[in-house]
C-alpha cells in the first residue's frame, strides 16, 4: 500500500488499556468507509494484555519508554510516522458510535479553512452525575464553528471568552496533517490540545464541533477529594498560564460560585434515573467534591506560590509520571 493510497491515519496512545482497547479496535476495523486508512499505536510501557490485543490487528506499533511519554510530544511523533492526508487522534478508551463514524469524520474536515474537527463525547453507563452534567455542558447538541473574525481582536476578549473560543480535545478529533506538521502540539505536560486550538485561531484558521457524530468516552472524576483537587490544580494552572484567571476569586464571589455549583449538581442528580441511595449519596457528597474542586482551582491559579515539592504533590501529572 503506497503512501498516496492512505487518506486517514488513526493515532492511538496506549498504556495498560486492556479494559476498552479490544472493543475500540473492533469498532475501528468494522467501519464502513470509502477510503484506505491505517492505525498507529504508540505504547509507553504497558504491563497488562494491551500488547497482546494490539497483535490481533494490522497495526503499526511504536513502543517508547514510559519516561519519554508526553501528551503533545508523543502525538507529534505519531503524526511524523503517519502516511495519511488526515490524522485522527484517539484515546485508548474511546469507543466510536456506529459504523459510519470515520466516514462522517472524514467528510467534516473537507473544508478550506477548517483544520480540525472534534466530536460529541457520550458518557459510559454508571458515570456519576457531577461528571455527567459537566460532559453534557462541554459537548452540547448544537454544532459550532470556531473562528475569529479578526485574530487581532483575540486579546480584547475576556479570559473566559478566550477559553471558550479555544475549546478542542484530542479524545477523538481529526486534523489536516499538512497543517499539523507545520504547527505541531507544544511539548507540554497538560492542555496541549487547547494550546494548539489557540494558535489555530490566531493563525486565522477554524475548528469545527460536530455533535451529530459521537464517541463513548468518560472518566469517573470526583471519586475522592484528593483526585478532584489534583485534576483541577493541573487544569487551572494551565488555564491561568494560557488565558489568565477565568473568574474572580474574592471570598464573596467564591461563596456564590460554590453554592451555585452545588445547587445545580443536586437538582441534576435528582432528575437522573438512578437509584435512591445513589441520589442520596451524591447529594451528601456534592459539597465535599465541589470544595475540593474549588480549592484545586485556587491552588492552580496561585501555582507560583508553592515550593517545587508541594507543587509536585498537588499535581496529578506528577503522580501519573511516577506510576
Backbone bond lengths (Angstrom), bond angles and torsions (degrees), N, CA, C in turn:
res aa  C-N    CA-C-N  psi(-1)  N-CA   C-N-CA  omega(-1)  CA-C   N-CA-C  phi
1 X - - - 1.468 - - 1.523 109.33 -
2 X 1.312 118.79 118.96 1.457 122.68 -178.99 1.506 111.57 -79.20
3 X 1.324 114.38 162.20 1.464 119.66 179.97 1.520 111.51 -58.08
4 X 1.328 117.35 -37.83 1.457 121.09 -176.55 1.521 112.25 -68.56
5 X 1.325 117.30 -15.18 1.463 120.42 -178.69 1.523 112.62 -81.64
6 X 1.312 117.83 -20.76 1.458 121.83 -173.15 1.524 110.22 -94.38
7 X 1.309 116.65 121.56 1.461 121.32 178.91 1.530 112.03 -90.09
8 X 1.341 115.96 -38.93 1.461 120.24 -172.75 1.529 110.46 -129.82
9 X 1.321 115.62 133.92 1.462 122.41 171.98 1.519 108.19 -111.13
10 X 1.323 117.30 121.10 1.464 122.54 179.01 1.521 108.03 -97.08
11 X 1.325 116.52 120.65 1.464 121.97 -176.73 1.523 109.17 -112.11
12 X 1.322 115.69 123.85 1.464 121.92 -179.18 1.521 108.48 -125.73
13 X 1.317 116.78 130.53 1.461 121.90 174.50 1.521 108.68 -97.27
14 X 1.331 116.48 131.56 1.469 118.87 -176.89 1.519 111.58 -128.11
15 X 1.312 113.73 149.23 1.458 123.55 164.57 1.520 107.74 -161.40
16 X 1.318 115.78 115.43 1.466 122.28 179.77 1.530 111.12 50.96
17 X 1.330 114.87 53.30 1.464 120.06 -174.88 1.507 114.98 -104.60
18 X 1.324 117.77 26.49 1.460 120.92 -172.31 1.529 113.88 -62.46
19 X 1.321 117.94 -25.19 1.463 120.13 -174.12 1.528 112.17 -60.13
20 X 1.335 117.25 -43.90 1.462 120.52 -175.23 1.527 114.25 -117.90
21 X 1.323 118.60 -16.54 1.460 121.16 -167.93 1.526 113.57 -59.02
22 X 1.328 117.84 -40.76 1.464 120.03 179.85 1.517 111.95 -58.44
23 X 1.323 116.24 -46.01 1.462 120.31 178.78 1.514 112.50 -67.00
24 X 1.324 116.13 -35.80 1.466 120.44 178.27 1.527 110.01 -62.54
25 X 1.314 116.84 -47.96 1.464 120.71 -178.62 1.529 111.80 -67.63
26 X 1.322 117.37 -37.87 1.467 120.29 175.58 1.525 110.33 -59.12
27 X 1.321 115.87 -42.42 1.462 120.18 179.95 1.521 111.48 -65.92
28 X 1.323 116.69 -37.64 1.467 120.25 179.23 1.527 110.74 -65.93
29 X 1.315 116.61 -46.27 1.464 120.29 -173.77 1.529 113.67 -80.27
30 X 1.317 117.67 -2.71 1.471 120.54 172.93 1.524 111.57 -106.15
31 X 1.330 116.84 11.33 1.456 120.21 178.08 1.530 111.32 -67.91
32 X 1.314 115.75 144.36 1.465 122.31 176.58 1.526 108.02 -99.55
33 X 1.326 115.68 106.76 1.456 120.73 -175.74 1.521 110.32 -133.78
34 X 1.332 115.41 159.71 1.460 120.89 179.11 1.511 112.61 -104.90
35 X 1.339 117.45 25.52 1.454 121.60 -179.26 1.529 108.91 -150.87
36 X 1.316 116.06 168.33 1.461 120.97 179.30 1.526 109.74 -93.41
37 X 1.317 114.90 145.92 1.455 120.06 179.65 1.523 109.47 -142.09
38 X 1.305 115.57 162.51 1.461 122.19 177.12 1.522 109.13 -127.62
39 X 1.323 115.58 158.32 1.457 121.51 177.17 1.527 108.34 -121.60
40 X 1.307 115.52 124.93 1.465 122.63 177.67 1.518 107.84 -116.29
41 X 1.322 116.54 126.46 1.458 121.05 176.50 1.524 109.01 -116.57
42 X 1.327 115.15 130.70 1.460 121.31 174.78 1.523 107.30 -110.53
43 X 1.322 115.92 112.24 1.468 120.90 -177.39 1.523 110.01 -104.61
44 X 1.329 115.12 134.83 1.466 119.65 -176.95 1.524 111.17 -115.29
45 X 1.339 115.25 58.76 1.462 119.56 171.12 1.503 116.32 92.60
46 X 1.333 117.98 39.55 1.470 120.13 178.08 1.522 111.01 -63.23
47 X 1.331 115.96 139.76 1.460 121.71 179.02 1.517 112.43 -116.76
48 X 1.333 117.08 -1.08 1.468 120.01 177.52 1.528 108.18 -98.83
49 X 1.313 118.37 -148.43 1.470 121.54 -176.54 1.527 113.37 -90.74
50 X 1.328 117.70 14.68 1.466 121.33 -178.11 1.524 112.27 -54.61
51 X 1.313 117.88 -47.95 1.466 121.04 -177.38 1.522 111.68 -65.92
52 X 1.333 117.69 -34.73 1.470 120.95 176.81 1.525 110.71 -65.66
53 X 1.320 116.68 -38.16 1.465 120.92 177.65 1.526 110.17 -64.53
54 X 1.328 116.50 -44.16 1.468 121.60 -178.13 1.523 111.00 -60.80
55 X 1.330 117.57 -37.88 1.466 122.13 -177.18 1.529 113.17 -63.88
56 X 1.316 117.51 -16.39 1.465 121.27 -179.35 1.532 112.16 -79.82
57 X 1.336 116.75 -7.53 1.463 121.06 -175.07 1.536 109.95 -125.33
58 X 1.345 116.82 156.07 1.477 120.47 179.45 1.527 111.85 -78.28
59 X 1.302 114.86 73.11 1.470 121.99 -171.23 1.529 110.07 -113.30
60 X 1.319 115.99 142.49 1.461 120.85 170.25 1.527 107.31 -84.90
61 X 1.326 116.25 111.85 1.462 121.45 -176.76 1.522 110.10 -101.03
62 X 1.321 115.21 128.95 1.463 122.31 174.16 1.524 106.74 -118.68
63 X 1.323 116.59 126.66 1.458 120.50 179.87 1.526 110.02 -111.27
64 X 1.328 114.86 132.10 1.464 120.82 -179.58 1.527 108.93 -127.91
65 X 1.326 118.00 155.41 1.473 120.26 176.34 1.525 110.32 -65.34
66 X 1.330 117.29 144.05 1.468 120.00 -178.77 1.526 113.19 -55.46
67 X 1.332 116.30 -36.81 1.461 119.23 -176.16 1.525 113.18 -71.04
68 X 1.342 116.97 -14.65 1.468 119.57 179.68 1.529 112.51 -92.35
69 X 1.337 117.14 -3.39 1.470 119.72 -178.60 1.520 111.09 -67.03
70 X 1.327 114.65 139.42 1.458 122.03 174.00 1.526 107.06 -151.60
71 X 1.325 117.49 132.77 1.468 120.05 -174.31 1.522 112.14 -55.61
72 X 1.313 116.97 -44.42 1.456 119.85 179.28 1.513 112.34 -79.16
73 X 1.338 116.95 -50.51 1.460 121.16 -175.52 1.511 113.84 -63.83
74 X 1.335 117.89 -38.03 1.467 120.24 -179.21 1.518 110.89 -70.66
75 X 1.315 117.92 -36.27 1.462 120.11 175.02 1.533 110.95 -67.66
76 X 1.321 116.77 -35.63 1.465 119.71 175.07 1.524 110.68 -61.80
77 X 1.323 116.96 -39.77 1.463 121.24 176.65 1.521 110.56 -59.78
78 X 1.325 117.02 -44.62 1.458 120.34 178.00 1.514 112.50 -61.08
79 X 1.332 116.54 -39.53 1.466 120.45 179.70 1.525 111.21 -64.47
80 X 1.329 116.82 -36.66 1.465 120.15 178.52 1.529 111.57 -68.13
81 X 1.326 116.94 -33.14 1.463 121.11 179.96 1.529 112.00 -81.12
82 X 1.319 117.54 -17.70 1.460 121.88 -176.18 1.525 111.45 -69.55
83 X 1.337 115.22 153.05 1.464 121.01 178.58 1.521 112.12 -116.11
84 X 1.313 117.61 -8.11 1.453 120.81 -176.31 1.512 113.64 -78.44
85 X 1.321 114.83 161.71 1.461 120.96 176.23 1.526 111.09 -72.69
86 X 1.340 114.81 -27.37 1.457 121.47 179.46 1.521 108.81 -127.33
87 X 1.333 115.54 152.14 1.462 121.70 -179.55 1.525 108.91 -118.88
88 X 1.332 116.07 130.29 1.454 121.45 171.62 1.520 107.77 -105.32
89 X 1.323 116.75 118.30 1.457 121.41 173.80 1.530 108.29 -92.51
90 X 1.330 116.03 131.84 1.463 121.12 179.43 1.519 110.25 -137.97
91 X 1.332 115.88 147.55 1.454 121.06 169.35 1.523 109.49 -83.08
92 X 1.307 116.01 160.47 1.459 120.75 -176.59 1.537 113.13 -71.23
93 X 1.315 117.11 -14.34 1.462 120.72 -177.45 1.523 111.88 -115.80
94 X 1.334 115.94 30.79 1.468 121.84 179.55 1.523 109.47 -104.68
95 X 1.316 116.78 120.59 1.460 121.22 -179.49 1.523 110.15 -106.05
96 X 1.336 118.64 112.65 1.469 120.51 178.16 1.528 111.71 -62.21
97 X 1.319 115.89 146.60 1.458 121.82 178.56 1.528 108.87 -99.82
98 X 1.328 116.77 117.77 1.456 121.13 176.27 1.521 113.13 87.14
99 X 1.332 114.90 166.85 1.464 121.58 -177.50 1.525 112.72 -92.34
100 X 1.350 117.66 -1.10 1.460 121.47 179.55 1.529 112.09 -108.84
101 X 1.319 116.06 8.74 1.461 121.02 -175.93 1.529 111.78 -55.44
102 X 1.311 117.73 -49.80 1.465 120.84 -175.55 1.528 111.86 -70.75
103 X 1.316 116.80 -38.04 1.466 120.65 178.64 1.532 110.26 -63.29
104 X 1.326 117.40 -44.17 1.463 121.27 178.94 1.526 111.15 -65.98
105 X 1.314 116.11 -38.67 1.459 120.10 179.06 1.520 110.54 -63.55
106 X 1.310 116.45 -40.85 1.459 122.18 179.02 1.531 110.85 -64.05
107 X 1.326 117.25 -43.36 1.464 121.03 -178.09 1.530 111.39 -64.85
108 X 1.334 117.49 -33.06 1.464 121.10 -177.68 1.527 112.87 -67.42
109 X 1.335 116.78 -27.60 1.459 119.70 -174.28 1.528 112.40 -85.80
110 X 1.334 117.99 -7.91 1.470 121.07 -177.79 1.525 108.96 -79.45
111 X 1.305 115.80 77.79 1.458 122.83 178.53 1.511 107.84 -150.46
112 X 1.302 116.97 144.78 1.458 120.64 -171.15 1.524 113.31 -63.15
113 X 1.334 116.73 -43.29 1.461 117.40 -175.46 1.519 113.64 -107.71
114 X 1.344 119.18 -4.14 1.462 121.48 174.57 1.526 108.14 -82.97
115 X 1.322 116.41 116.73 1.465 119.77 -177.29 1.527 112.65 -105.05
116 X 1.353 116.93 -7.28 1.457 119.79 179.84 1.524 110.10 -156.26
117 X 1.336 115.13 147.81 1.471 121.84 176.51 1.522 107.48 -134.53
118 X 1.325 117.05 134.49 1.460 120.67 173.99 1.530 109.26 -123.40
119 X 1.330 115.78 160.53 1.463 121.50 -167.71 1.525 112.53 -115.12
120 X 1.303 114.20 170.95 1.456 121.45 175.27 1.528 109.65 -73.28
121 X 1.326 116.50 135.08 1.458 122.46 175.26 1.513 109.68 -102.36
122 X 1.321 116.91 125.54 1.456 122.64 178.93 1.522 109.98 -101.90
123 X 1.334 117.91 145.62 1.471 119.81 -178.25 1.527 111.99 -74.83
124 X 1.309 115.82 148.28 1.464 120.19 170.52 1.525 108.95 -76.20
125 X 1.333 117.03 153.30 1.471 119.88 178.93 1.526 110.84 -56.66
126 X 1.322 114.94 139.90 1.457 120.54 177.47 1.505 115.46 86.99
127 X 1.334 117.65 2.64 1.461 120.12 178.88 1.526 109.72 -62.05
128 X 1.329 116.76 139.07 1.462 119.40 -178.29 1.535 110.74 -65.54
129 X 1.328 117.41 151.50 1.468 120.56 -172.32 1.523 114.62 -65.29
130 X 1.335 118.88 -28.82 1.460 120.06 179.39 1.520 110.21 -64.80
131 X 1.316 115.61 -48.22 1.463 119.19 -179.12 1.527 111.32 -72.08
132 X 1.320 116.79 -34.44 1.466 120.13 178.76 1.528 110.67 -62.64
133 X 1.318 116.89 -41.75 1.470 120.28 178.61 1.522 110.72 -63.13
134 X 1.319 116.65 -41.63 1.461 120.43 178.21 1.531 111.38 -63.63
135 X 1.330 116.02 -40.62 1.459 120.15 -179.11 1.528 110.43 -62.98
136 X 1.316 117.50 -40.61 1.464 121.20 178.09 1.531 111.20 -65.47
137 X 1.325 116.68 -36.07 1.468 119.79 177.21 1.521 111.56 -70.84
138 X 1.330 116.52 -38.34 1.460 120.95 -177.79 1.523 112.56 -72.16
139 X 1.339 116.38 -29.61 1.467 120.80 -176.83 1.534 109.34 -127.00
140 X 1.333 116.55 78.68 1.466 121.23 -176.03 1.534 112.19 -73.93
141 X 1.321 115.32 179.02 1.467 121.41 -177.22 1.527 112.50 -83.95
142 X 1.321 117.85 -14.26 1.459 120.63 -175.41 1.534 110.59 -90.99
143 X 1.337 117.94 133.17 1.471 120.19 175.03 1.520 109.89 -67.10
144 X 1.314 115.89 161.94 1.457 119.57 -175.16 1.525 110.11 -150.96
145 X 1.315 115.61 136.01 1.457 121.47 173.09 1.526 107.43 -112.92
146 X 1.320 116.63 116.88 1.453 121.96 -176.76 1.530 109.38 -98.01
147 X 1.316 114.14 111.98 1.456 121.01 -178.16 1.519 108.17 -153.75
148 X 1.314 117.13 144.75 1.461 121.89 175.97 1.525 109.31 -94.64
149 X 1.327 116.98 130.08 1.467 119.84 176.23 1.524 110.31 -58.73
150 X 1.320 115.21 -38.77 1.466 121.31 176.08 1.525 107.21 -147.18
151 X 1.341 117.78 111.49 1.470 120.00 -179.01 1.523 113.91 -53.67
152 X 1.312 117.38 -24.99 1.460 120.37 -179.99 1.533 111.99 -65.51
153 X 1.356 116.33 -21.08 1.461 120.30 -177.93 1.527 112.97 -87.04
154 X 1.311 117.27 0.06 1.464 120.59 -175.81 1.528 111.36 -58.44
155 X 1.321 117.05 -43.39 1.459 120.26 -176.80 1.523 112.73 -68.84
156 X 1.328 116.72 -14.75 1.465 119.50 178.09 1.532 111.88 -79.60
157 X 1.317 116.97 -13.53 1.462 120.87 179.19 1.520 110.28 -73.20
158 X 1.326 116.68 155.99 1.457 119.82 171.43 1.521 108.72 -69.55
159 X 1.328 117.40 163.72 1.463 120.46 179.54 1.522 111.51 -60.15
160 X 1.341 116.67 -39.58 1.464 120.07 179.08 1.529 110.93 -66.94
161 X 1.321 117.45 -37.88 1.468 121.11 177.73 1.525 111.28 -66.49
162 X 1.324 116.71 -37.43 1.463 120.13 176.12 1.520 110.28 -61.90
163 X 1.321 115.89 -45.44 1.476 119.74 -179.88 1.522 110.94 -61.95
164 X 1.308 117.41 -42.69 1.465 121.08 -179.37 1.523 111.04 -65.74
165 X 1.315 116.96 -36.59 1.466 120.45 179.68 1.515 111.88 -65.82
166 X 1.338 116.59 -25.52 1.472 121.20 -172.75 1.525 113.64 -104.96
167 X 1.320 116.91 24.04 1.461 119.53 176.88 1.529 109.65 -62.84
168 X 1.316 115.99 130.16 1.463 122.25 176.11 1.522 107.42 -169.27
169 X 1.322 117.08 152.59 1.454 120.53 178.59 1.514 110.91 -147.21
170 X 1.331 115.88 142.88 1.457 120.80 175.20 1.522 111.79 -92.37
171 X 1.328 118.20 7.59 1.468 120.61 175.03 1.522 109.40 -52.01
172 X 1.323 116.28 -47.20 1.468 122.51 171.21 1.522 107.99 -158.58
173 X 1.319 115.77 110.73 1.461 120.30 -177.89 1.516 109.08 -155.28
174 X 1.321 115.22 162.49 1.458 121.20 177.33 1.523 108.57 -124.43
175 X 1.326 116.44 138.63 1.463 121.41 -179.75 1.523 109.49 -133.72
176 X 1.314 115.75 155.32 1.462 120.72 174.79 1.530 108.72 -76.60
177 X 1.327 115.77 120.94 1.464 119.71 -173.69 1.527 111.90 -63.53
178 X 1.325 118.19 -39.71 1.462 120.45 -178.00 1.523 110.51 -60.24
179 X 1.329 116.87 -42.12 1.454 120.56 178.48 1.530 109.76 -68.68
180 X 1.320 115.98 -41.82 1.457 119.94 -175.05 1.527 111.57 -65.70
181 X 1.320 117.83 -37.90 1.460 119.81 179.59 1.523 111.42 -64.54
182 X 1.324 116.37 -30.93 1.467 120.52 176.50 1.525 111.80 -80.25
183 X 1.337 115.57 -27.19 1.475 121.12 -177.74 1.525 108.88 -132.55
184 X 1.316 118.39 72.90 1.464 121.32 -177.84 1.526 112.20 -74.43
185 X 1.335 114.96 174.59 1.458 119.92 175.62 1.531 110.09 -66.43
186 X 1.310 115.30 150.04 1.458 119.58 170.17 1.528 108.47 -70.74
187 X 1.315 115.60 145.21 1.467 120.06 179.42 1.526 107.65 -85.20
188 X 1.332 114.34 80.49 1.459 121.56 -179.10 1.517 108.65 -127.29
189 X 1.322 116.06 162.61 1.463 120.81 -173.97 1.519 113.41 -80.30
190 X 1.319 117.74 -17.84 1.468 119.76 -171.46 1.524 109.00 -156.16
191 X 1.343 116.88 138.15 1.453 121.04 172.19 1.512 115.66 79.44
192 X 1.340 116.74 22.30 1.466 119.12 -177.55 1.525 112.18 -62.07
193 X 1.335 117.67 -31.58 1.465 120.47 -178.44 1.522 111.72 -71.41
194 X 1.325 117.81 -42.12 1.464 121.24 178.82 1.525 111.01 -69.30
195 X 1.337 117.09 -40.30 1.465 120.45 176.91 1.528 110.57 -61.77
196 X 1.333 116.20 -38.02 1.469 120.63 178.06 1.520 110.50 -66.63
197 X 1.325 117.49 -42.38 1.469 121.42 179.41 1.527 110.51 -60.07
198 X 1.307 116.36 -38.47 1.470 120.18 177.69 1.523 110.47 -59.76
199 X 1.319 117.13 -44.70 1.464 120.63 179.57 1.522 111.61 -67.79
200 X 1.327 117.16 -35.54 1.472 120.94 177.07 1.522 110.40 -58.55
201 X 1.324 116.26 -48.89 1.465 120.22 -178.25 1.523 111.47 -66.50
202 X 1.315 116.63 -39.10 1.463 119.76 178.92 1.528 111.70 -68.34
203 X 1.337 116.89 -21.77 1.462 121.29 175.82 1.530 112.47 -85.68
204 X 1.329 116.70 3.58 1.462 120.59 177.31 1.507 114.93 82.14
205 X 1.341 117.48 14.42 1.462 121.92 179.00 1.527 110.09 -100.09
206 X 1.344 115.96 177.06 1.465 120.73 -175.40 1.524 111.25 -127.20
207 X 1.337 114.62 153.93 1.460 124.03 174.26 1.519 107.47 -124.15
208 X 1.337 117.03 137.96 1.458 121.04 -178.71 1.526 110.81 -114.23
209 X 1.323 115.61 144.03 1.462 122.68 172.71 1.523 108.35 -111.73
210 X 1.337 116.82 125.11 1.462 121.70 -176.86 1.521 110.20 -117.69
211 X 1.338 118.75 98.16 1.461 120.78 -179.61 1.522 114.02 -77.81
212 X 1.355 117.57 -8.47 1.466 119.93 178.09 1.525 111.43 -76.61
213 X 1.313 116.77 -12.78 1.458 123.17 178.62 1.524 107.16 -118.53
214 X 1.320 118.07 136.50 1.464 118.08 -170.75 1.523 112.78 -146.60
215 X 1.325 113.60 162.21 1.455 122.78 173.86 1.522 108.00 -133.43
216 X 1.314 115.85 157.71 1.463 120.76 176.36 1.517 107.71 -95.83
217 X 1.315 115.28 118.80 1.470 119.36 -179.09 1.518 109.67 -163.83
218 X 1.308 116.13 128.07 1.465 120.41 174.72 1.517 108.96 -165.28
219 X 1.331 114.95 155.71 1.463 121.38 175.35 1.523 108.26 -121.53
220 X 1.325 115.97 140.29 1.458 121.15 -176.20 1.524 110.61 -81.49
221 X 1.348 115.77 64.83 1.455 120.50 178.15 1.531 110.35 -64.06
222 X 1.313 115.43 166.62 1.466 125.05 176.67 1.528 113.35 73.63
223 X 1.335 116.93 21.48 1.460 119.61 178.36 1.521 112.05 -74.28
224 X 1.336 117.01 -24.78 1.458 120.34 178.11 1.520 108.90 -147.06
225 X 1.327 117.76 151.42 1.468 120.54 178.99 1.533 112.84 -59.25
226 X 1.339 117.72 -39.72 1.468 119.65 -177.84 1.518 111.46 -67.68
227 X 1.342 116.87 -39.64 1.467 120.21 177.17 1.525 110.24 -62.68
228 X 1.314 116.09 -44.76 1.465 121.02 -179.47 1.521 110.96 -62.27
229 X 1.315 116.27 -46.48 1.461 120.59 -179.68 1.523 110.42 -58.21
230 X 1.330 117.66 -47.09 1.466 120.91 -176.22 1.529 111.68 -65.80
231 X 1.314 116.95 -41.39 1.463 120.08 179.12 1.522 110.81 -61.42
232 X 1.316 116.45 -45.29 1.465 119.77 -177.75 1.516 111.70 -74.43
233 X 1.326 117.12 -27.83 1.465 119.07 175.66 1.532 109.86 -61.79
234 X 1.336 117.25 -50.23 1.466 120.93 -178.87 1.521 110.94 -62.92
235 X 1.328 116.24 -44.27 1.453 120.26 -177.83 1.530 110.99 -63.15
236 X 1.317 116.54 -46.12 1.461 120.30 -176.12 1.525 111.64 -71.52
237 X 1.323 116.76 -35.35 1.466 119.61 176.19 1.526 109.82 -61.03
238 X 1.331 116.09 -44.99 1.462 119.85 178.50 1.527 111.33 -63.08
239 X 1.330 116.86 -45.83 1.463 120.53 -176.14 1.524 112.18 -64.70
240 X 1.333 117.32 -41.55 1.460 118.68 -178.27 1.526 110.77 -69.58
241 X 1.336 117.55 -30.29 1.464 120.76 176.31 1.524 111.65 -73.14
242 X 1.350 116.14 -29.44 1.460 120.62 -175.45 1.523 112.73 -92.63
243 X 1.338 117.31 -41.16 1.458 121.24 -174.10 1.528 114.02 -122.41
244 X 1.322 117.13 -19.72 1.456 120.93 -170.24 1.526 110.17 97.98
245 X 1.316 118.21 176.38 1.463 122.12 -179.72 1.526 109.98 -65.29
246 X 1.335 115.52 135.53 1.466 120.14 -176.04 1.523 112.94 -86.77
247 X 1.318 117.50 -18.24 1.471 118.95 176.83 1.529 109.16 -151.80
248 X 1.328 114.74 164.16 1.454 120.68 -178.12 1.524 110.90 -70.13
249 X 1.317 116.15 146.96 1.463 119.87 -175.68 1.527 112.66 -119.61
250 X 1.333 116.78 25.13 1.463 117.73 173.81 1.533 108.39 -73.99
251 X 1.329 118.78 155.72 1.477 121.14 -173.91 1.518 114.48 -54.37
252 X 1.331 118.49 -42.47 1.464 120.51 -178.38 1.524 111.28 -63.07
253 X 1.326 116.81 -45.61 1.467 120.60 179.45 1.523 110.99 -63.05
254 X 1.329 117.01 -39.70 1.463 120.62 -179.20 1.527 111.53 -66.45
255 X 1.329 116.60 -40.05 1.472 119.73 178.88 1.529 110.08 -63.71
256 X 1.339 116.69 -45.87 1.456 119.81 178.65 1.534 111.40 -61.25
257 X 1.321 116.29 -42.75 1.455 120.75 -179.18 1.524 110.51 -65.29
258 X 1.320 117.46 -42.19 1.462 121.42 179.54 1.527 111.30 -60.09
259 X 1.329 117.31 -49.71 1.464 119.80 -179.26 1.527 111.05 -67.03
260 X 1.328 117.35 -33.35 1.455 120.18 175.88 1.520 111.90 -62.95
261 X 1.331 116.39 -44.94 1.464 120.35 175.96 1.524 110.60 -57.17
262 X 1.329 116.09 -50.26 1.462 120.83 -174.60 1.527 112.07 -62.90
263 X 1.310 116.38 -44.14 1.473 119.99 -178.70 1.525 110.51 -63.07
264 X 1.331 116.79 -46.47 1.467 119.58 179.85 1.529 111.42 -63.77
265 X 1.331 116.47 -39.35 1.463 120.09 178.89 1.526 111.34 -62.80
266 X 1.321 116.10 -46.48 1.468 119.63 -176.26 1.534 110.91 -67.67
267 X 1.323 117.40 -43.46 1.473 120.25 177.40 1.525 110.20 -59.46
268 X 1.320 116.82 -44.27 1.465 120.84 179.36 1.531 110.22 -63.25
269 X 1.320 116.78 -43.79 1.471 121.01 -179.02 1.520 111.72 -57.40
270 X 1.349 116.63 -44.26 1.466 119.50 -176.75 1.524 113.15 -75.50
271 X 1.322 116.49 -9.41 1.467 119.81 174.57 1.533 112.57 -91.60
272 X 1.331 115.96 -5.80 1.460 120.40 -178.30 1.525 111.15 -84.25
273 X 1.297 116.00 150.72 1.468 120.98 178.68 1.506 111.47 -85.75
274 X 1.318 116.42 59.76 1.456 121.41 179.29 1.524 108.75 -117.10
275 X 1.310 116.02 168.71 1.462 120.39 -175.09 1.527 111.02 -66.00
276 X 1.309 114.96 156.08 1.468 120.77 179.01 1.527 111.73 -60.24
277 X 1.341 119.41 -43.18 1.475 118.40 177.38 1.530 113.00 -59.83
278 X 1.344 118.06 -38.16 1.461 120.17 177.79 1.524 111.13 -67.13
279 X 1.330 116.82 -40.10 1.467 119.46 176.45 1.523 110.36 -61.01
280 X 1.336 115.78 -43.80 1.459 119.74 -178.94 1.530 110.63 -64.99
281 X 1.331 116.71 -42.90 1.463 120.07 -179.67 1.522 111.06 -60.04
282 X 1.342 116.81 -48.99 1.459 118.97 -176.10 1.530 112.23 -73.01
283 X 1.313 117.51 -23.20 1.458 119.79 173.16 1.522 110.49 -66.39
284 X 1.337 116.03 -43.31 1.461 120.99 -179.66 1.530 111.28 -73.72
285 X 1.343 116.12 -38.27 1.474 120.53 -173.78 1.525 112.90 -81.70
286 X 1.325 117.60 -20.03 1.469 120.64 -176.58 1.528 113.45 -54.82
287 X 1.340 120.91 -47.59 1.480 118.90 178.97 1.529 112.83 -59.91
288 X 1.339 116.84 -35.92 1.467 120.13 178.21 1.526 109.83 -65.08
289 X 1.338 115.62 -45.91 1.469 120.30 -179.72 1.522 111.07 -62.19
290 X 1.330 116.74 -43.44 1.461 119.44 -176.83 1.531 112.83 -74.80
291 X 1.321 118.04 -27.40 1.462 119.29 172.42 1.527 109.94 -65.56
292 X 1.341 116.27 -43.99 1.462 120.41 177.28 1.519 110.18 -62.44
293 X 1.322 115.72 -39.61 1.466 123.20 177.47 1.533 109.70 -58.86
294 X 1.333 116.10 -49.34 1.456 121.11 -176.12 1.530 111.41 -67.54
295 X 1.342 117.09 -42.65 1.463 119.62 179.89 1.522 111.07 -67.44
296 X 1.341 117.42 -32.23 1.457 120.04 175.59 1.516 111.32 -64.39
297 X 1.334 116.15 -42.36 1.465 120.69 177.65 1.529 110.57 -61.89
298 X 1.326 116.64 -47.56 1.469 119.98 -178.10 1.526 111.70 -63.39
299 X 1.334 116.58 -39.94 1.460 120.04 178.28 1.521 110.59 -65.04
300 X 1.338 116.45 -39.93 1.461 120.27 178.63 1.512 112.42 -67.96
301 X 1.323 116.72 -38.83 1.462 120.60 177.74 1.533 111.21 -61.61
302 X 1.321 115.95 -30.73 1.464 120.99 -176.16 1.533 111.41 -111.14
303 X 1.320 116.45 35.88 1.470 121.53 -174.22 1.528 112.85 -58.69
304 X 1.316 118.23 -27.23 1.470 120.90 -178.14 1.524 112.30 -68.63
305 X 1.317 117.07 -16.50 1.465 120.76 -177.47 1.522 112.48 -76.17
306 X 1.338 117.29 -24.53 1.455 120.16 -166.78 1.530 112.10 -91.08
307 X 1.326 117.73 140.87 1.467 119.85 172.07 1.534 110.11 -65.08
308 X 1.308 116.62 159.06 1.466 121.27 -173.57 1.529 112.65 -57.21
309 X 1.321 117.25 -42.20 1.467 119.57 -177.19 1.524 111.27 -64.96
310 X 1.353 116.70 -35.34 1.456 120.13 179.97 1.526 110.29 -75.13
311 X 1.323 116.29 -38.24 1.460 119.88 177.21 1.521 110.71 -61.48
312 X 1.327 118.11 -41.10 1.459 121.70 177.05 1.519 111.44 -63.85
313 X 1.336 116.56 -35.29 1.460 120.33 177.88 1.531 110.75 -68.86
314 X 1.329 117.09 -38.04 1.458 121.74 -179.92 1.534 112.13 -67.13
315 X 1.327 118.22 -30.90 1.461 122.47 -166.67 1.530 113.31 -84.80
316 X 1.328 116.77 130.75 1.466 120.53 173.23 1.524 110.49 -72.46
317 X 1.344 117.23 -27.84 1.460 121.08 177.90 1.526 109.93 -63.34
318 X 1.324 116.93 -46.39 1.462 120.86 179.10 1.515 110.94 -61.83
319 X 1.321 116.20 -39.61 1.454 120.46 -179.11 1.526 110.93 -65.77
320 X 1.349 117.00 -42.04 1.461 120.60 179.91 1.516 111.69 -66.16
321 X 1.318 117.41 -37.46 1.455 120.56 -178.43 1.531 111.14 -65.73
322 X 1.334 116.76 -28.21 1.463 120.00 178.63 1.518 112.21 -78.67
323 X 1.341 117.57 -17.24 1.462 120.94 -175.52 1.505 111.20 -82.02
